[in-house]
Structures are given as structure tokens and as C-alpha cells.
Amino acid sequence: MTIKNEIQGPKGYLKKVRDHYLGATREMANAAFEKYEEESGLKLTKENILNDVDGTLKNLLMAETSIYNERSTKIISEVMPYYYHYIFGQDDKKYPETSNYIKRMLEIYRKCSKKSYKEEEFIRDIFEQTSPVIDHISFSQKQSAKTRVGDSLQNHLEKIFEVCEILYETQKRKDSGGTVMDFIIPNSAAIDSAPDQVINIECQTTLKDRFRLTTGKSTRANIKRYLATTTGCGLINEGDVNDFSVDKIKEIIMDNNVTLVVFKDVKETIRSMLEKHKEAAGKMPDKVSGISAADTDRLLKMCDKKIISFEELIKRDVQSILVYWDN
């Protein structure tokens, strides 16, 4: 077994260190709520959330990112001390390569008492032993961060739904062998009696090709499908401001009849992008590839209904569904 395999993966000891210092993704969401309330002095009640849904969600995501970065830095520096304290000498056969690294580091420690051991030798020896381990730990942390970020939007929406007393089910599969749905409002049982009055919300942090995993999900044809994403404003990834294109918007809202949920400022950016494309396609149709001016005009007319903010999702679309089921 290589040092990489000992560190990474579901059976690697780095997972034990993450669980120790980070906790579950839901716990991180709760910590973000506490951090937001403490730093803003604002209690996240139903009334306060509904006053600024998009702003609240943005601040919660930023709070969680801050917490994660603080804890992640600690993880990188604490992996080997954690291993030495909790694993070394007890589970060496499971992680032989790492235990050998620890043994060699202890040999370096013992050599420090010898006057013949020069400073440059010490520095060289230490980095020779630690560099390969730190490299794998750092890479694994970056990969883990991507996974956790993918869960954060869903976790924060779930918390907001709870505070705002919105009925929902999460991670449910309606049919045997069917795909798992992130959110169903009000519940999966309602799909059988009135599927056109049920909302299915899928969450994605970025909109690379992965958005097709949502638009392609096999739910009932007349269920209301939504794709919620934090992309477009550089909140999670600075490069995600370029995630949107006219072709992608058409594929989501027109071709697949999925409602796109984004932050308010991103909605305006999308509208501006569509208006510029329509103008260019109208003036120079031969030089503008892809979507025609006529189709772009259709997309612009669909904007208010099929491209919505998180506030519109909760205060308009979700509310209308809950009113239906409350009657």
C-alpha cells in the first residue's frame, strides 16, 4: 500500500482527522448559522430570513466557507500529530508506510541531541520525510472541499426551510430504482395525487456539465422541477461567473422545462447577457453562432417565470404550493 492510499479514500486515516476537526456537513451548516448570528447581531428568525432570503443565504455560505478554511488549515498541520497520538504503535500494520515515516522522523528527533548534526542536515531531513505526506494531504483536502461545498447549498436551504416552516422531504426516491431527489415540497406522497402541485428542487454549486445530472433526472413529467445553484457571482469559485451561456440557459429552461434558481444579481446578469446576444444575433446573424435572435427573445420572455431568485422561490413559488396543499 502506498502512502497516498493510506491517507486518502474512505478507509484512509485523513477521514478520521476530518471527522475529528470538521464534523458532518450539517454540523458545519449549524456552525455557520451561529457565526452569522453572532457576527451580525441578527437572530435568524422566519421574519428576518424572509426579509432578505438571497442576502441571508449568501452570508451563510460565506460564513461556512470561513469556518471550513479555518478548520482545514488546522487539519493539514494536525494530521501527523493526530496519527502519532492516536494511531502510531497501535495500527501500524494497517498504515505501514505512514508509520515508517513517523519512525524516521523520530530518528531525526534523536539525532538533534548530537552536536555533529548540522542545521541544514536537519532541515533537509525533515522536509524529505514530511513533503510527500503533506503533498497528499493537501491534495486530498482540496478534493474534499469540493465535495463539502456541493452539500453546503442543500444544507443551508434545508435549515432555511425549517426556520421558515416550509414542509419538505429531502433525499427521497419516489420509485424503486428511481433517482434520489434533493428536495420535494411538500412530500413525495403528494406526487401521486397532484404531481403538478409538487416542487422538486435539485442543488448544484456550479453549472459545468453537471447541470445535466439535474435536468436529466427521471421524475414524473408534470412535476415542477427546479435547479438551484450558487454559481454566477464568484461566491464559491471566482471562475463561476463564466458558468452561464445562452446555450446553457436555453437547455435548462426551454429544452428541459426546468426553473433556474440563482441569486438576484446573477438573474440580472443573465438577462443582460440574453439582451446583448439578441441584439448581436439580430444585427449580424451570420457572425453569431448558436441561438437565434427569435429564440433569445423567447428566453427573455421566460426570464421572470423560469429564472428566479431564492426569494422568489420561497416567497412566491413554494408559498403557492403550500397554499394549495393547505386548502
N, C-alpha and C positions, 0 to 999 in steps of 0.2 A: 504494500500500500504506500502511495506517495504522500508527502506532507500536504499536498493540495487536497487529496481525498480525505485525509484525517481532519482537516479544518472545515471544508465546505460540505454542503449537502445536508439532508435531513438527519443523518447519523453523525455528522461532524460535531466536534466539541464547540465550534463557534456558535452553534444554535443554543447551546446551554448558556453561553455567556450573554447572548442577545436576550434570552428569556429572563436572565437574572437582572440585566440593566434596563431593558426596554419594556418588557411586559407585552401583553397582547395588543393588537391594533386598536381594539375597542377601549382598552385602558388608556392608550395614547389619546384617543378622542376625548375621553373624560378629563384627562390632564389638560388638554387644550381648552376645554370649557372653563376649567378652574383658572387657568392662566389668563384667559381673556377677561373673565370677571374681575380677577384681582388687579390686572393692569389698567383696565378701562373704568373700574368702579361701577360697572353697569351689570345688574343682575339679568341673566339671560332668561327672562320670562317669555311667555307666549306673546304678550303685547309688545315687548321690546324687539323680539325677533321679527314679528310681522311688520314692524315699523321700518325695518331695513333688512330684508331677507338676504339680498345679494351681498351687502356690506358685512353682515354677520358671518355668512358662510366664508367669505374671503378672509376675514380676520381669524376665524377658527383654523382655517387651513394654514395661514401664516404662523399662528401660534403653535400648531402641531409640528410644522417644519422646523421652527426654532427649537422646540423640545427635542425633536429627533436629532438635529445636528449636535446639540449639546451632549446627548447621551451616546451618540455614535462615536464622537471623538473619544469619549471615555472608554468605549468598548475596545477601540484599536489599541489604546495604551494598557488596557487591563487584561487582554486575552491571555498573555503568557503568565502574568502573576496569578490569574484565576486558575490556569492549568496547573501551575506549580502547587497552589494551595489545595485544590480540590481533586485533582486527577493524578498528578505525578506520584509514582510509588504505589498507586492503588489500581490503576487500569492501564499499565504500561503496554501490555500485550495488545490492547485494542488500538493504541496510538503509538506504535514503536518509534516512528521517525521523530515525532514531537518530543518524546521522552529522551531520545538521543540528543536532540538539540539542547534540552534542558541540562542534561549531563555535561555537555561540552561547555555550556555557559557557567556551570558550577566549577568546572575545571579552571576556567578563566578567572573566576572569583578567587579561587585558592591561589592562583599564580600572582594575584595582586599583592600578596604579602611578601613576595620575593623582590628584593631590590634590583635584581637583574632584569625584571620585567619592565620594558620601556613603555612610555605613554603611547607612542604611535603604534606599538605592537598591540596594546590593549584595545585601542580604538579600532584597528584593523580586525582583530579577532572578534570583537563584539559585533561589528557590522557584518562580518562574514557569517555569523550564526543567526543574526536577527533579520537581515534583509529578506531572505527567501520567505520567511514566515510572515513578516509584515506585508510583503507584496501580495500574498494570497489572502490575507485578512482584509486588506484594503479593497481588493477587487471584489471579494465576497460581500463586503459591506455596501459597495455601490450597487451590486445586483439586488441585494436585499432591500435597499432604499426604493428601488423601482417597484418592487412588489408591494411594499407597505404603502407607497404613495397611491397605488391603484386601489387600495382598500380605504384610504382616508376619506374620499368623497362620499362613498357609501356610508361609512361610519358616522360622518357629520350630518348627512341628510337624515339618517336614522334617528340620531339624537334630536334634531330639529323637529322631526315628525312627532316624536314622543312628547316634547315640551309643548308643541302646538296641538296636541291631542288629535293627531291625524291617524285614522285607522289604517293599518298596513300589515302585510306579511313580507318577510324577506327570505331570499334564497330558497324559493319554493319551486317544485317541479309539478306542473299540473297533471301531465300524463306520464305513464310509465315509459321510461326511455326518452322522455322529452328533455328539453334544455332547462337548466336552472335559471329562474328569473330573479334579478336583484331585488326588485320591489314589485308588489302587487297591491293596488289600492282599490277597494278596501280589503279584499282577501281572495284567495284562489277559488273558494266555493262559489263566489259571485259570477265567475266566468260561465258557469253552466246555465244560470238563469237570465243574465243580461250582459253578455260579453262586451257590448258596445258602451256599457257604463262601467267599465273596468280599465284602470290605467296600469300599464306595465312600464316601469322605469328601469333602464339599464344605465350603469355608471361607467364612464371611461375617463381617465385622467387626460390622455392625449388622443388625437384623432389621426393617427397614422393609418395604415391599412387595417388596424384592429377594429375600426368602427364597423367593418363588415361583419364582425362577430355578433354585433348587436342587431344590425339591420337584417341579418340573415337568420335570426332566431325563429324557431318554428312555434310561434304561439298561434292562438285562434285568429283567423283572418280579420275579424272585425273588432278585436281588442284595440284599445287606444295605446299605441306604442310611443315611448319617449326615450331619447338618448340624452342623458345629462353628462356634461363634460366641463372640466375646469380649463380647458385649453383656450388659447387665443389671446391671453393677456400677460403671458410670461410669469404667471404666479408660481407654477410648479417647475416649469422649464423655460428658460429665456427664449429658446428657439421655437416654442409652440405658437408664437404669434403668426407663424407662417403655415400653420397646420391647415388652414382653410383655403379652399379654392372654389371657383364657381362650379366646376365639375363635381366636387365632393358634396357641395350643398345640394346640387340637383339630385345626386344619387341618394342622399339621405331623405330629403323632404318630398321630392317629387316622384322619383322612381320607386322608393320603398315606403312612402307614406308614413315616415317616422317624424315625430316632432322633435326638433333640436332644442335643448335647454342649455343656455350659456349665460354668462354674466352680462349685465345691461350694456356695459361699454363694448363688449365683444359683439353684441347684436347690432349695435350701430356701425361697428367696423365692417361687419358682413354686409349690411345694407349699402354702405358706401362702396364696397368692393363690387357689388352687383350693379350699382348705378354706373360706375366707371366702365364696367365691362359692357353694359348695354349701350352706352354712348359710343364706345370704341367699335363694337360689333355693328352698330348702325351706320357709322361713318365709313369704316373700312372692313366690310365683311370678309373680303378675300385675305386680309392680313391677320385677322383674329381667329385663331383656331378654337375648336371646341363648341361651346354652347352659343346658339344663335341669339340675336337681339330679341326675337319674339319669345324664346324660351326664358331668357333672362328677365324679360318683362313679367312673365308668368311667375317666376321665382320671387320677384319684388312684391307682387300682389299677394303671395302666400306668406310673406315675412311675418306679419303680425300674428297669424294663426299658427304657423308651423315653425317659426324661430322665436322662442320666448325666453324671458329671463327666469331666474329661480323664483323671483317674486310672483311673476305671472303664473308659474307652475303651481305654487302653493295657494295663492290668494284667488286665483281665477279657475284654473282647470281642475285642480284637486278639490277645491271647495264645491264646484258644481257637481262633481261625482258624489261627494259626501252628502250633499243636499238631496240628490236623487235617492240614495240608499237610506236616508233618514226619514223619507216620506212613506 
